Amino acid sequence: MSNIKLFESKKIRTEWDKEKDDWYFSVVDICEVLSGSPNPRNYWNMLKRKLKAEGSELYTSCVQLKLQSSDGKFYKTDVLDTKGILRLVQSIPSPKSEPFKIWLATVGAERLDTISDPEKAIKLATDLYKAKGYTDGWIKQRLQTIEMRKELTDEWQSRGVVEKDYSILTNEMTKAWSGMSVGQYKDFKNLKKENLRDNMTNIELVLNMLAEVTTTAISKSENPETIAQSTLIAIRGGKVAKNAKDDFEKEAGQKAISSLNANNKELLEVKTKKPT
């Protein structure tokens, strides 16, 4: 499964290997973001020759996959798996090395379901969020949302929903419970390309998770056969979370949806009744 990941707004082409349970990353793309070279392909060719002369394992572990280029065509491209990329980072002097390692861990955390050792996966994600400064309570909630999201996308897949349509269903579900599309929600939190869930308060995470759990349960019960049916179910799941949101706001005397984002990580774990 090919994909495009973003690091600091720079595109990095990736390919998921189901058999090896690992990502492969375009080496040229990573050389570009780390080195800042105007000609990353030449940079990589020079580095590759250096690694070969040194007898580096990094050179021998590099393989080629067909990845889509900017012209829309697919060309054989040098790629490395996650471990190889970590070694590559050590070979490129760059002030972005540490942020890139955290980004790499984020990519791994998004695929918790594909890692064979769940405990190892959970620890990886926990360490990632701790390194970013999130509180323990928020991290615990966030990890639960990852699991619930996986159950929902598995259910959608079993109903014939293709991956590119997940965002459509998610958008309808989000509008149903929050009153905003995903784009509007991100604007409300002053986000651009950041992950919305990584910028939610623990209350928002719970409500979003309730929408997803409910949508999963309804879908399993009713066995939708079309994208239109799955969309209606996503809206119904979102409405259950909206009812919970309304009840929370009435009883707690505060808004459930906040403009807070990850710039104030400690505040994302809401513990007071002060409105935001």
C-alpha positions as CSV (number, residue, x, y, z in Angstrom):
1,M,0.0,0.0,0.0
2,S,1.7,3.2,-1.1
3,N,1.1,6.5,0.7
4,I,2.4,10.0,1.1
5,K,3.5,11.2,4.5
6,L,4.3,14.8,5.5
7,F,7.2,15.9,7.5
8,E,7.2,19.7,8.1
9,S,5.1,20.1,4.9
10,K,7.6,18.0,2.9
11,K,6.2,15.0,1.1
12,I,7.8,11.6,1.8
13,R,6.8,8.7,-0.3
14,T,6.2,5.5,1.5
15,E,5.1,1.9,0.9
16,W,3.6,-0.5,3.4
17,D,4.9,-4.1,3.3
18,K,2.2,-6.3,4.8
19,E,4.4,-9.4,5.0
20,K,7.2,-7.6,6.9
21,D,4.8,-5.4,8.9
22,D,6.9,-2.3,8.1
23,W,7.1,0.9,6.2
24,Y,9.5,1.5,3.4
25,F,10.5,5.2,2.8
26,S,11.9,7.0,-0.2
27,V,15.6,7.7,0.6
28,V,15.8,10.6,-1.8
29,D,12.8,12.3,-0.1
30,I,14.4,11.9,3.3
31,C,17.7,13.2,2.1
32,E,15.9,16.3,0.9
33,V,14.2,17.1,4.2
34,L,17.3,16.3,6.3
35,S,20.1,17.7,4.2
36,G,18.2,20.7,2.7
37,S,20.1,19.9,-0.6
38,P,18.6,21.5,-3.7
39,N,19.5,18.3,-5.5
40,P,18.7,15.5,-3.1
41,R,19.2,12.8,-5.7
42,N,22.9,13.8,-6.2
43,Y,23.2,14.1,-2.5
44,W,22.0,10.5,-2.0
45,N,24.2,9.2,-4.9
46,M,27.3,10.7,-3.2
47,L,26.3,9.4,0.2
48,K,25.6,6.0,-1.3
49,R,29.1,5.8,-2.8
50,K,30.6,6.7,0.6
51,L,28.5,4.1,2.4
52,K,29.5,1.5,-0.2
53,A,33.2,2.3,0.2
54,E,32.8,2.0,4.0
55,G,31.1,-1.4,3.6
56,S,28.1,-0.1,5.4
57,E,25.1,-2.4,6.0
58,L,22.9,0.5,5.2
59,Y,24.0,0.4,1.5
60,T,23.3,-3.4,1.2
61,S,19.9,-3.1,2.9
62,C,18.7,-0.5,0.4
63,V,16.1,-1.9,-2.1
64,Q,14.1,-0.5,-4.9
65,L,10.4,-0.1,-5.3
66,K,8.3,1.6,-7.9
67,L,7.0,4.9,-6.4
68,Q,5.1,7.7,-8.1
69,S,7.1,10.7,-9.1
70,S,6.0,14.3,-9.5
71,D,5.2,13.7,-13.1
72,G,2.6,11.1,-12.1
73,K,4.6,8.1,-13.4
74,F,6.1,5.3,-11.4
75,Y,9.8,4.8,-11.3
76,K,12.1,2.5,-9.4
77,T,13.2,4.3,-6.3
78,D,15.7,3.5,-3.5
79,V,13.9,2.8,-0.3
80,L,14.8,1.7,3.2
81,D,12.7,0.1,6.0
82,T,12.3,1.9,9.4
83,K,15.5,0.5,10.9
84,G,17.4,1.5,7.8
85,I,16.0,5.0,7.9
86,L,17.1,5.4,11.5
87,R,20.6,4.4,10.4
88,L,20.4,6.9,7.5
89,V,19.5,9.7,9.9
90,Q,22.8,9.0,11.7
91,S,24.7,9.4,8.4
92,I,23.2,12.9,7.6
93,P,24.3,15.8,9.9
94,S,21.1,17.7,10.4
95,P,19.4,19.8,13.1
96,K,16.2,18.0,12.1
97,S,17.4,14.6,13.1
98,E,15.6,14.5,16.5
99,P,12.3,15.9,15.2
100,F,12.5,13.5,12.3
101,K,13.0,10.5,14.7
102,I,9.8,11.6,16.6
103,W,8.0,11.9,13.2
104,L,9.2,8.4,12.3
105,A,7.8,7.1,15.6
106,T,4.5,8.8,14.8
107,V,4.2,7.0,11.5
108,G,4.8,3.8,13.4
109,A,2.2,4.6,16.0
110,E,-0.4,5.1,13.3
111,R,0.0,1.5,12.4
112,L,-0.3,0.0,15.9
113,D,-2.4,-2.8,14.5
114,T,0.3,-4.0,12.2
115,I,2.9,-4.5,14.9
116,S,3.1,-8.1,16.0
117,D,4.0,-7.2,19.6
118,P,1.2,-5.1,21.1
119,E,3.1,-4.3,24.3
120,K,6.0,-3.0,22.2
121,A,3.7,-0.9,20.1
122,I,2.0,0.6,23.1
123,K,5.4,1.5,24.6
124,L,6.5,3.0,21.3
125,A,3.5,5.3,21.2
126,T,3.7,6.2,24.9
127,D,7.3,7.1,24.6
128,L,6.5,9.2,21.5
129,Y,3.8,11.2,23.2
130,K,5.8,11.7,26.4
131,A,8.7,13.0,24.3
132,K,6.4,15.5,22.8
133,G,5.3,16.7,26.3
134,Y,1.8,15.2,26.7
135,T,0.5,14.2,30.1
136,D,0.2,10.6,31.2
137,G,-3.6,10.9,31.5
138,W,-4.0,12.3,28.0
139,I,-1.7,9.7,26.6
140,K,-3.8,6.9,28.1
141,Q,-6.9,8.3,26.5
142,R,-5.2,8.9,23.1
143,L,-4.0,5.2,22.9
144,Q,-7.6,4.0,23.4
145,T,-8.7,6.2,20.5
146,I,-6.1,4.6,18.3
147,E,-7.5,1.1,19.1
148,M,-11.1,2.2,18.6
149,R,-10.3,3.9,15.3
150,K,-8.7,0.7,14.0
151,E,-11.8,-1.3,14.9
152,L,-13.9,1.2,12.9
153,T,-11.8,1.2,9.8
154,D,-11.7,-2.6,9.9
155,E,-15.5,-2.6,10.0
156,W,-15.6,-0.1,7.1
157,Q,-13.2,-2.3,5.1
158,S,-15.3,-5.4,5.7
159,R,-18.3,-3.5,4.3
160,G,-16.4,-2.7,1.1
161,V,-15.6,0.9,1.9
162,V,-12.3,1.8,0.2
163,E,-9.6,3.7,2.2
164,K,-10.0,6.9,0.3
165,D,-13.6,7.2,1.5
166,Y,-12.7,6.9,5.2
167,S,-12.2,10.6,5.3
168,I,-15.7,11.2,3.9
169,L,-17.3,9.0,6.5
170,T,-15.2,10.6,9.2
171,N,-16.1,14.0,8.1
172,E,-19.9,13.3,8.3
173,M,-19.5,11.6,11.7
174,T,-17.4,14.6,13.1
175,K,-20.0,17.1,11.8
176,A,-22.8,15.1,13.5
177,W,-21.3,15.3,17.0
178,S,-19.2,18.5,16.9
179,G,-21.2,20.6,14.5
180,M,-18.1,21.2,12.4
181,S,-16.4,19.4,9.5
182,V,-12.9,18.1,10.2
183,G,-11.5,21.1,8.2
184,Q,-13.6,23.5,10.3
185,Y,-12.6,21.8,13.5
186,K,-8.9,22.2,12.6
187,D,-9.4,25.8,11.7
188,F,-11.1,26.3,15.1
189,K,-8.0,24.9,16.7
190,N,-5.7,26.9,14.4
191,L,-4.2,23.8,12.9
192,K,-2.9,23.2,9.4
193,K,-1.5,19.8,8.6
194,E,-1.4,18.6,12.2
195,N,-3.3,15.5,13.3
196,L,-6.7,16.7,14.8
197,R,-6.8,14.0,17.5
198,D,-3.3,14.9,18.7
199,N,-4.8,18.4,19.4
200,M,-8.0,17.3,21.2
201,T,-8.6,17.6,24.9
202,N,-9.3,14.4,26.8
203,I,-13.0,15.3,26.7
204,E,-13.0,15.7,23.0
205,L,-11.1,12.4,22.5
206,V,-13.8,10.6,24.6
207,L,-16.6,12.1,22.6
208,N,-14.9,11.3,19.3
209,M,-14.3,7.8,20.4
210,L,-17.9,7.4,21.5
211,A,-18.9,8.4,18.0
212,E,-16.6,5.8,16.4
213,V,-17.5,3.0,18.8
214,T,-21.2,3.6,18.2
215,T,-20.7,3.8,14.4
216,T,-18.8,0.5,14.6
217,A,-21.5,-1.2,16.6
218,I,-24.4,0.0,14.4
219,S,-22.5,-1.1,11.2
220,K,-21.9,-4.6,12.6
221,S,-25.6,-4.9,13.5
222,E,-27.0,-3.6,10.3
223,N,-24.4,-4.8,7.7
224,P,-24.6,-1.9,5.3
225,E,-23.9,-2.7,1.6
226,T,-23.3,0.7,0.1
227,I,-21.2,3.8,1.0
228,A,-24.5,5.8,1.3
229,Q,-25.7,3.4,4.0
230,S,-22.4,3.6,5.8
231,T,-22.5,7.4,5.7
232,L,-26.0,7.4,7.3
233,I,-24.7,5.1,10.0
234,A,-21.6,7.3,10.6
235,I,-24.0,10.3,11.1
236,R,-26.1,8.3,13.6
237,G,-23.0,7.3,15.5
238,G,-22.0,11.0,15.6
239,K,-25.4,12.0,16.9
240,V,-25.0,9.6,19.9
241,A,-21.8,11.5,20.8
242,K,-23.6,14.8,20.3
243,N,-26.2,13.9,22.8
244,A,-23.4,13.0,25.3
245,K,-21.7,16.3,24.5
246,D,-24.9,18.2,25.2
247,D,-25.4,16.4,28.5
248,F,-21.8,17.0,29.5
249,E,-22.1,20.7,28.8
250,K,-25.3,20.9,30.8
251,E,-24.1,19.0,33.8
252,A,-20.5,20.3,33.9
253,G,-21.2,23.9,33.0
254,Q,-18.5,24.1,30.4
255,K,-18.0,23.7,26.7
256,A,-16.9,20.2,25.5
257,I,-15.2,21.5,22.4
258,S,-12.2,23.7,23.0
259,S,-9.9,25.8,20.8
260,L,-6.9,24.5,22.8
261,N,-4.3,22.7,20.7
262,A,-1.0,20.8,21.4
263,N,0.8,24.1,22.0
264,N,-0.7,23.8,25.5
265,K,-0.3,20.1,26.0
266,E,-0.8,20.1,29.8
267,L,-4.1,21.9,29.3
268,L,-5.4,19.2,27.0
269,E,-6.0,17.0,30.0
270,V,-9.0,18.9,31.3
271,K,-9.3,18.8,35.0
272,T,-11.3,21.9,35.9
273,K,-14.7,23.3,35.1
274,K,-13.3,26.6,33.8
275,P,-14.7,27.2,30.3
276,T,-12.1,27.6,27.5
